[in-house]
Amino acid sequence: MKNTFKKITAIAAVSLLAVSQVPAANILAKDGVATQEKTTAKQPSIYGKSGIVIDAKSGKILFQKKIDDRHYPASITKILTTLVAIENNKDLYDEVNFSSYAVNSIEPGSTHIGIQAGEKIPLIDVLNAIMLESANEACNGAAEHTAGTTKKFVELMNKKAEELGCTGSHFVTTNGLHDDNHYVTARDMAKISKAALENETFRYVACKSNYYIAPTNKDKHGKELWNHHKMVKRTMYVYDGVEGGKTGYTTKAGGTLVTFAKRGDQELIVVDLCAHGYELYEDTIKMLNYGFNNYKTIAPFKTMEMVLQDDAYGFLTTGNKLSPYKIPLNHLKDVTVMLEKNQPASNLTYKCKGSKYTVSYNGKRIGSVKLK
């Protein structure tokens, strides 16, 4: 087929590539790059002592206020608790057998859903209780089920935080109930939240308004769970694109809030620390508006056309040049590039070398995506 182009479907391309034994690539949802430019738009003023907005794919910081100051996280701790439990359990439907310690060691008056000692609940239900109802005893039960003791589970939490590059945070409890040595920074909390969103099971647990736990050996009625996050429930605060998040409060931490919001291919993570009541939601709306109004996200590989030229598979780039086809194109569909609103996407160029795609803007490299 010398010097000819033949359009082929994605299914056919994948099939033919499999025959030629091209290794498949594993592009995860986390893959993304972002412009290195900083918008000159006026930044919002927030009540929280610390706050941050990041791009959920690339991790680019869009807004920041004292993001390396240490604060008590309260129940947003449970984002890390849930992620660690998911990653360290093969069977999420295995039953958690709640010990007396798990149920009775939480502070009197702290948030719980009335789980009893000896009650057996599937782990997936326990995780929903953690993220939606912020059940403190559920955190302890999941921790003991995962690591044997809450102390050993907290060691896993700190290990995970270190792996994610968190340098200003330390965890002592599974649930965020107060301890002077249990603290986070907004930067670290954003990193943890980004990692959590990259896990599809975490998304399933965290991004819903309600959930039902079926009757158990100790509870013949079951339990109805409702998300505490007012923007997820769409009650007092309605915001287009909000998917999930986590609330937190203790008298010493004040209010804390993490929120995930997505519009099209653009997904943002917002963390607000040490604010109170309605201030948390007003701050979050301001920060989300700032991100969505001043930045845009494109998925450049989503619509590229697959072609056949000289028996080599590839996709057309600027100027109808053929990029050697290394991987099935559908694996690239979630790769994103974040730009400022006034930066035209036509100035983007892409270069493939080995297992890496380099993305440039106006000839200047802004990042790369590694094909695994």
Backbone torsions as a table, in degrees:
resi	resn	phi	psi	omega
1	MET	NA	50.0	-175.4
2	LYS	-59.8	131.6	175.6
3	ASN	54.4	32.4	176.1
4	THR	-126.0	155.1	177.6
5	PHE	-116.0	135.1	177.3
6	LYS	-131.5	117.9	178.5
7	LYS	-70.9	137.0	178.3
8	ILE	-132.9	156.6	-178.8
9	THR	-80.5	161.2	179.8
10	ALA	-60.8	-38.9	-178.7
11	ILE	-64.6	-43.9	179.9
12	ALA	-64.7	-40.2	-178.4
13	ALA	-62.6	-45.2	-179.8
14	VAL	-62.7	-40.9	-179.0
15	SER	-64.0	-46.5	-179.0
16	LEU	-65.8	-37.3	178.5
17	LEU	-65.6	-36.0	179.0
18	ALA	-63.1	-39.0	179.4
19	VAL	-62.4	-39.3	-178.3
20	SER	-83.1	7.5	174.2
21	GLN	58.9	38.7	172.2
22	VAL	-76.7	127.1	-178.4
23	PRO	-63.7	138.1	179.0
24	ALA	-73.2	149.0	177.7
25	ALA	-102.3	156.3	179.1
26	ASN	-121.0	91.1	178.6
27	ILE	-93.8	115.9	-177.7
28	LEU	-87.2	161.6	-178.4
29	ALA	-62.1	-16.4	-177.5
30	LYS	-75.5	-14.4	-171.6
31	ASP	-70.6	126.1	178.4
32	GLY	-173.7	154.8	175.1
33	VAL	-127.9	165.3	-177.0
34	ALA	-145.3	152.3	175.7
35	THR	-57.1	146.7	178.3
36	GLN	-89.4	-5.6	179.6
37	GLU	-74.3	151.6	177.0
38	LYS	-112.8	129.6	-178.7
39	THR	-63.6	147.9	177.9
40	THR	-94.3	5.6	-179.5
41	ALA	-62.5	150.0	179.8
42	LYS	-64.1	130.7	-178.8
43	GLN	-82.7	148.2	-179.2
44	PRO	-72.4	154.6	172.8
45	SER	-100.7	126.9	-176.6
46	ILE	-120.2	155.1	178.0
47	TYR	-72.6	-37.4	-175.6
48	GLY	-57.7	145.4	178.4
49	LYS	-69.9	-21.9	-178.9
50	SER	-146.4	138.5	180.0
51	GLY	-158.2	154.5	-178.5
52	ILE	-153.9	148.2	169.9
53	VAL	-126.8	129.5	175.7
54	ILE	-129.9	156.9	170.3
55	ASP	-75.2	125.6	-174.2
56	ALA	-66.8	-23.4	-179.2
57	LYS	-86.5	-58.1	-174.1
58	SER	-85.5	-22.8	-175.1
59	GLY	84.2	3.6	-179.4
60	LYS	-58.8	133.4	177.0
61	ILE	-82.7	121.6	-179.4
62	LEU	-97.2	-32.9	179.1
63	PHE	-145.5	143.7	178.5
64	GLN	-149.9	143.8	173.3
65	LYS	-141.5	109.7	176.2
66	LYS	46.5	52.4	-170.8
67	ILE	-76.1	-8.1	178.0
68	ASP	-107.8	6.7	173.2
69	ASP	-74.9	142.3	-179.8
70	ARG	-86.5	136.0	177.5
71	HIS	-140.8	158.6	173.8
72	TYR	-76.6	130.4	-174.8
73	PRO	-84.7	-22.2	-171.5
74	ALA	56.7	-137.9	-168.0
75	SER	-78.3	-4.7	172.9
76	ILE	-68.6	-12.3	168.8
77	THR	-49.4	-33.1	-171.9
78	LYS	-67.8	-13.9	172.5
79	ILE	-64.4	-45.9	178.1
80	LEU	-68.8	-40.8	177.7
81	THR	-56.0	-47.1	-178.3
82	THR	-66.0	-44.2	179.9
83	LEU	-61.6	-45.1	-179.2
84	VAL	-64.2	-39.8	178.6
85	ALA	-64.5	-42.2	179.5
86	ILE	-62.6	-45.6	-174.7
87	GLU	-72.5	-18.3	-175.6
88	ASN	-112.3	16.8	175.7
89	ASN	-132.1	124.4	179.8
90	LYS	-75.4	-36.6	-177.3
91	ASP	-113.8	103.1	-178.4
92	LEU	-77.8	-3.6	177.4
93	TYR	-104.4	3.6	174.0
94	ASP	-66.2	145.0	-175.7
95	GLU	-81.1	134.9	172.6
96	VAL	-89.9	123.3	178.4
97	ASN	-99.0	106.7	-172.4
98	PHE	-73.8	125.3	178.2
99	SER	-82.6	166.2	176.3
100	SER	-63.5	-37.5	179.4
101	TYR	-63.8	-45.2	-178.0
102	ALA	-57.7	-40.1	-175.0
103	VAL	-82.6	-39.5	-169.3
104	ASN	-99.7	-3.2	-176.6
105	SER	-89.0	-5.9	-179.9
106	ILE	-77.6	157.2	-178.3
107	GLU	-62.2	138.5	175.0
108	PRO	-57.8	133.1	179.1
109	GLY	87.0	-6.5	178.6
110	SER	-78.7	164.2	-172.7
111	THR	-65.4	131.2	177.9
112	HIS	-154.9	171.3	177.8
113	ILE	-120.4	17.6	174.2
114	GLY	76.6	28.8	175.2
115	ILE	-67.6	140.3	-176.8
116	GLN	-105.0	153.7	174.4
117	ALA	-59.5	133.5	-178.3
118	GLY	87.8	-4.3	179.6
119	GLU	-75.4	139.7	-178.9
120	LYS	-113.7	121.5	-176.2
121	ILE	-134.9	133.7	176.8
122	PRO	-55.4	141.1	-176.1
123	LEU	-56.9	-39.3	-179.0
124	ILE	-60.4	-35.8	176.7
125	ASP	-70.1	-38.4	178.4
126	VAL	-62.4	-41.0	179.9
127	LEU	-65.1	-37.0	175.5
128	ASN	-65.2	-37.8	177.1
129	ALA	-64.1	-34.9	178.9
130	ILE	-67.5	-49.9	-172.8
131	MET	-81.1	-31.8	-177.6
132	LEU	-90.4	-53.7	-176.1
133	GLU	-95.4	-3.1	178.2
134	SER	58.6	38.8	-175.2
135	ALA	-71.9	116.6	-176.4
136	ASN	-69.7	-37.8	179.1
137	GLU	-69.2	-28.1	177.7
138	ALA	-64.7	-36.5	177.2
139	CYS	-61.5	-45.7	-179.9
140	ASN	-64.2	-40.9	179.2
141	GLY	-64.0	-44.2	178.3
142	ALA	-63.8	-37.5	180.0
143	ALA	-65.3	-47.8	179.3
144	GLU	-64.0	-39.0	178.9
145	HIS	-63.3	-35.7	-175.6
146	THR	-81.5	-46.0	-170.0
147	ALA	-121.4	-1.8	179.8
148	GLY	96.8	-43.2	177.0
149	THR	-139.9	159.2	177.8
150	THR	-66.3	-33.8	179.6
151	LYS	-62.3	-45.5	178.8
152	LYS	-66.8	-33.9	178.6
153	PHE	-67.1	-40.7	178.4
154	VAL	-62.1	-33.4	174.9
155	GLU	-61.1	-39.5	176.5
156	LEU	-65.4	-37.0	178.1
157	MET	-62.1	-47.3	-179.6
158	ASN	-67.1	-35.4	176.6
159	LYS	-64.3	-43.1	179.3
160	LYS	-64.1	-43.8	179.3
161	ALA	-59.7	-41.2	178.7
162	GLU	-64.7	-41.5	178.5
163	GLU	-61.0	-32.0	-178.2
164	LEU	-83.4	-0.6	178.1
165	GLY	88.0	18.4	178.2
166	CYS	-77.2	125.9	-175.9
167	THR	-118.7	-8.8	-176.4
168	GLY	-121.3	18.7	-174.3
169	SER	-126.5	153.1	176.9
170	HIS	-151.1	137.5	-175.4
171	PHE	-116.9	137.6	-178.7
172	VAL	-121.4	-33.6	-179.2
173	THR	-115.7	161.5	179.9
174	THR	-80.3	-17.8	-168.8
175	ASN	-123.0	-8.0	179.5
176	GLY	91.4	1.4	172.2
177	LEU	-58.4	146.4	-162.5
178	HIS	-62.2	135.7	167.6
179	ASP	-149.1	134.5	-176.7
180	ASP	-58.8	-25.2	-178.1
181	ASN	-97.6	12.5	179.4
182	HIS	-109.6	107.1	-173.2
183	TYR	-151.7	161.9	178.2
184	VAL	-141.4	168.4	167.0
185	THR	-113.8	159.4	178.1
186	ALA	-63.4	-38.6	178.5
187	ARG	-59.5	-48.0	-178.9
188	ASP	-65.6	-40.3	-179.6
189	MET	-64.1	-33.7	175.9
190	ALA	-67.6	-39.8	177.3
191	LYS	-62.5	-44.1	179.4
192	ILE	-63.7	-43.0	-179.5
193	SER	-65.7	-38.9	177.1
194	LYS	-60.5	-46.3	178.7
195	ALA	-62.6	-39.1	179.9
196	ALA	-63.8	-42.2	-178.9
197	LEU	-66.6	-22.1	177.7
198	GLU	-74.8	-8.8	179.3
199	ASN	-100.2	117.7	-175.2
200	GLU	-64.3	-32.7	177.3
201	THR	-67.2	-40.4	176.6
202	PHE	-60.3	-43.4	178.5
203	ARG	-58.4	-42.5	-179.9
204	TYR	-60.8	-40.3	-177.7
205	VAL	-74.8	-45.7	-168.7
206	ALA	-85.1	-24.0	-170.9
207	CYS	-103.1	62.4	176.5
208	LYS	-152.6	160.7	-177.7
209	SER	-91.7	-28.7	-178.3
210	ASN	-153.1	167.8	-175.8
211	TYR	-161.3	152.0	-179.6
212	TYR	-121.9	128.1	173.1
213	ILE	-96.7	124.4	-178.4
214	ALA	-66.2	160.6	177.5
215	PRO	-52.5	147.2	-178.8
216	THR	-122.2	-174.6	179.4
217	ASN	-66.3	-15.6	-178.6
218	LYS	-118.3	-7.1	-175.6
219	ASP	-139.6	103.5	-175.1
220	LYS	-77.4	-9.9	-177.2
221	HIS	-99.3	-21.3	-174.4
222	GLY	81.1	179.5	-175.7
223	LYS	-134.9	129.4	175.0
224	GLU	-93.9	125.0	-178.1
225	LEU	-109.0	140.3	178.4
226	TRP	-130.3	135.3	-179.8
227	ASN	-65.0	132.5	-179.9
228	HIS	-76.9	-17.6	-176.7
229	HIS	-73.3	115.3	-172.9
230	LYS	-67.0	-25.4	178.7
231	MET	-78.8	-25.8	176.2
232	VAL	-76.8	-41.4	178.1
233	LYS	-72.0	-15.9	-178.8
234	ARG	56.9	50.7	178.1
235	THR	-100.8	-93.6	-178.3
236	MET	-73.0	-31.6	-174.9
237	TYR	-123.4	108.5	179.8
238	VAL	-106.7	126.0	-179.7
239	TYR	-140.1	125.8	-177.0
240	ASP	-62.4	123.3	174.7
241	GLY	102.1	-9.5	-179.5
242	VAL	-64.4	127.4	-177.6
243	GLU	-102.8	-44.7	-174.8
244	GLY	-172.5	-169.1	179.9
245	GLY	156.7	-163.3	-178.3
246	LYS	-152.2	135.5	175.9
247	THR	-95.4	162.2	175.3
248	GLY	-157.0	148.5	175.5
249	TYR	-163.3	132.1	161.7
250	THR	-142.1	164.5	-177.9
251	THR	-62.8	-33.4	-178.4
252	LYS	-86.1	-29.4	179.4
253	ALA	-82.3	-26.0	-167.5
254	GLY	73.2	-156.2	179.0
255	GLY	-92.5	143.3	175.1
256	THR	-133.1	151.0	-177.2
257	LEU	-154.0	132.6	172.2
258	VAL	-119.4	135.9	-176.6
259	THR	-137.3	138.1	175.0
260	PHE	-113.0	132.3	179.1
261	ALA	-140.6	141.3	-177.2
262	LYS	-136.2	133.2	173.6
263	ARG	-131.9	114.2	-176.0
264	GLY	62.6	-127.2	179.3
265	ASP	-90.1	-1.5	-177.0
266	GLN	-97.9	124.4	179.6
267	GLU	-128.3	130.8	-177.3
268	LEU	-119.7	151.3	174.0
269	ILE	-120.8	130.2	179.5
270	VAL	-121.8	134.3	175.4
271	VAL	-124.1	130.4	177.2
272	ASP	-128.3	124.6	-176.4
273	LEU	-119.8	140.7	173.7
274	CYS	59.8	59.9	170.3
275	ALA	-128.9	-173.9	-175.1
276	HIS	-139.5	134.1	172.1
277	GLY	50.7	-124.3	-176.2
278	TYR	-63.4	-22.7	-179.2
279	GLU	-58.1	-37.7	-179.1
280	LEU	-59.1	-44.0	-177.8
281	TYR	-75.5	-36.7	176.1
282	GLU	-64.4	-42.0	176.3
283	ASP	-60.2	-46.7	-176.8
284	THR	-62.0	-43.4	178.1
285	ILE	-62.0	-43.2	177.8
286	LYS	-60.2	-44.7	-177.2
287	MET	-70.1	-39.7	176.4
288	LEU	-64.2	-43.7	177.9
289	ASN	-58.2	-42.5	179.6
290	TYR	-59.9	-44.7	-179.3
291	GLY	-67.4	-49.1	-177.2
292	PHE	-70.4	-32.3	-176.9
293	ASN	-78.7	-23.6	-173.5
294	ASN	-113.2	-6.6	179.6
295	TYR	-133.2	157.2	176.0
296	LYS	-136.3	155.6	-179.4
297	THR	-127.5	133.3	176.6
298	ILE	-121.0	154.7	175.3
299	ALA	-114.3	87.2	-168.1
300	PRO	-63.2	-25.3	-176.0
301	PHE	-93.0	-1.9	-176.0
302	LYS	-64.3	-42.1	-171.5
303	THR	-109.0	6.5	179.3
304	MET	-64.6	139.9	-174.5
305	GLU	-90.1	131.5	-179.7
306	MET	-86.0	135.9	-176.5
307	VAL	-136.8	167.8	176.2
308	LEU	-122.6	120.9	179.2
309	GLN	-135.0	123.7	-179.3
310	ASP	51.6	39.7	178.6
311	ASP	62.2	22.0	175.9
312	ALA	-116.0	129.2	-179.4
313	TYR	-85.1	142.9	-179.7
314	GLY	-172.2	-168.0	173.6
315	PHE	-134.5	152.1	-177.5
316	LEU	-77.9	136.1	174.7
317	THR	-112.3	-172.4	-179.3
318	THR	-54.5	133.0	-179.8
319	GLY	81.2	16.8	179.1
320	ASN	58.0	27.6	175.1
321	LYS	-82.5	141.8	-177.0
322	LEU	-92.0	124.1	175.1
323	SER	-89.2	127.9	-179.0
324	PRO	-52.5	132.8	-174.8
325	TYR	-83.3	112.9	-177.8
326	LYS	-103.9	-29.2	-172.9
327	ILE	-142.1	159.3	173.0
328	PRO	-60.4	130.5	-173.5
329	LEU	-61.9	-30.8	-176.1
330	ASN	-63.2	-20.0	177.6
331	HIS	-72.3	-17.2	-178.0
332	LEU	-94.0	-4.3	-170.4
333	LYS	-62.2	-24.8	-177.5
334	ASP	-94.6	-2.6	178.1
335	VAL	-69.4	132.6	-176.2
336	THR	-124.8	157.8	173.4
337	VAL	-128.4	124.9	177.6
338	MET	-99.4	130.8	178.9
339	LEU	-127.5	162.4	168.4
340	GLU	-67.3	155.4	-176.8
341	LYS	-57.3	-33.8	-176.1
342	ASN	-91.7	7.1	177.7
343	GLN	-93.9	114.7	-179.5
344	PRO	-68.6	134.7	-178.8
345	ALA	-66.5	-19.4	-179.3
346	SER	-64.6	-16.4	179.4
347	ASN	-84.9	-1.8	178.2
348	LEU	-80.1	142.0	172.3
349	THR	-133.8	155.6	-175.6
350	TYR	-132.7	140.5	-179.8
351	LYS	-134.8	130.4	-179.8
352	CYS	-103.5	127.7	175.0
353	LYS	-139.7	113.6	-177.8
354	GLY	61.7	-121.1	-178.1
355	SER	-102.1	21.5	-175.6
356	LYS	-132.4	133.6	171.3
357	TYR	-103.6	121.4	178.2
358	THR	-99.6	133.1	-179.2
359	VAL	-110.0	130.7	180.0
360	SER	-126.1	153.2	175.1
361	TYR	-127.0	122.3	-174.4
362	ASN	53.4	37.9	177.7
363	GLY	81.1	-3.7	179.7
364	LYS	-102.4	125.3	-177.3
365	ARG	-63.9	130.4	177.1
366	ILE	-113.8	-11.7	178.4
367	GLY	164.9	177.7	-179.7
368	SER	-145.9	157.6	177.3
369	VAL	-118.8	123.5	-179.8
370	LYS	-93.1	129.2	177.9
371	LEU	-89.8	120.4	-173.6
372	LYS	-99.7	NA	NA
